[in-house]
Amino acid sequence: MTNDKQYNKMIHTNRWLKLRRSQLTKHPLCQDCEEKGKIEPATEVHHVTPVSDKLTNREKEVAMFDPYNLRSLCHACHVERKLRSEERFSRNAETD
């Protein structure tokens, strides 16, 4: 989980829980696995554009609750995406 206080606050709201449930109902299978021809149940909801990438609280709120910014994933795919994102962040920090 991120150290972003605004994100941590939003992730525990009823609004997020309803949106999360709606996403998993619409896409009950892991969307990454489906693209690889595998069938795995989705257990997590991933923000394609990370909420933490946004600068203002309003931008974070928009990214957090945008249904088009969500992807249903299994735990393994969610961890894999987070690791890739962290690696990209580390490489970008090294070049700055």
For each residue, the residues with C-beta under 8 A, 3 or more apart:
1: 8 11
2: 7 8 51 52
3:
4: 7 8 51 52 60
5: 8 9
6: 9 10 57 60 61
7: 2 4 10 11 51 52 60 64
8: 1 2 4 5 11 12
9: 5 6 12 13
10: 6 7 13 15 16 51 60 61 64 65
11: 1 7 8 16 64
12: 8 9 16
13: 9 10 16 17
14: 17 18
15: 10 18 19 65
16: 10 11 12 13 19 20 64 65
17: 13 14 20 21
18: 14 15 21 22
19: 15 16 22 23 45 65 67 70
20: 16 17 23 24 45
21: 17 18 24 25
22: 18 19 25 26 67
23: 19 20 26 27 45 67 70 72
24: 20 21 27 28 42 43 45 72
25: 21 22 28
26: 22 23 72
27: 23 24 31 42 71 72
28: 24 25 41 42 72
29: 33 34 39 40 41 42 72
30: 33 34 38 40 41 42 72 73 74 77
31: 27 34 35 42 71 72 73
32: 35 36 71 73 74 77 80 81
33: 29 30 36 38 39 40 74 77
34: 29 30 31 37 38 39
35: 31 32
36: 32 33
37: 34
38: 30 33 34
39: 29 33 34
40: 29 30 33 74 76 77
41: 28 29 30 74
42: 24 27 28 29 30 31 45 72 73 74
43: 24 73 74 75
44: 72 73 74 75 78
45: 19 20 23 24 42 70 71 72 73
46: 70 71 72 73 78 81
47: 50 51 63 64 69 70
48: 69 70 71
49: 53 63 69
50: 47 53 63 85
51: 2 4 7 10 47 54 60 63 64
52: 2 4 7 60
53: 49 50 63
54: 51 59 60 62 63
55: 59
56: 59 60
57: 6 60 61
58: 61 62
59: 54 55 56 62 63
60: 4 6 7 10 51 52 54 56 57 63 64
61: 6 10 57 58 64 65
62: 54 58 59 65 66
63: 47 49 50 51 53 54 59 60 66 69
64: 7 10 11 16 47 51 60 61
65: 10 15 16 19 61 62
66: 62 63 69 70
67: 19 22 23 70
68:
69: 47 48 49 63 66
70: 19 23 45 46 47 48 66 67
71: 27 31 32 45 46 48
72: 23 24 26 27 28 29 30 31 42 44 45 46
73: 30 31 32 42 43 44 45 46 77 78 81
74: 30 32 33 40 41 42 43 44 77 78
75: 43 44 78 79
76: 40 79 80
77: 30 32 33 40 73 74 80 81
78: 44 46 73 74 75 81 82
79: 75 76 82 83
80: 32 76 77 83 84
81: 32 46 73 77 78 84 85
82: 78 79 85 86
83: 79 80 86 87
84: 80 81 87 88
85: 50 81 82 88 89
86: 82 83 89 90
87: 83 84 90 91
88: 84 85 91 92
89: 85 86 92 93
90: 86 87 93 94
91: 87 88 94 95
92: 88 89 95 96
93: 89 90 96
94: 90 91
95: 91 92
96: 92 93
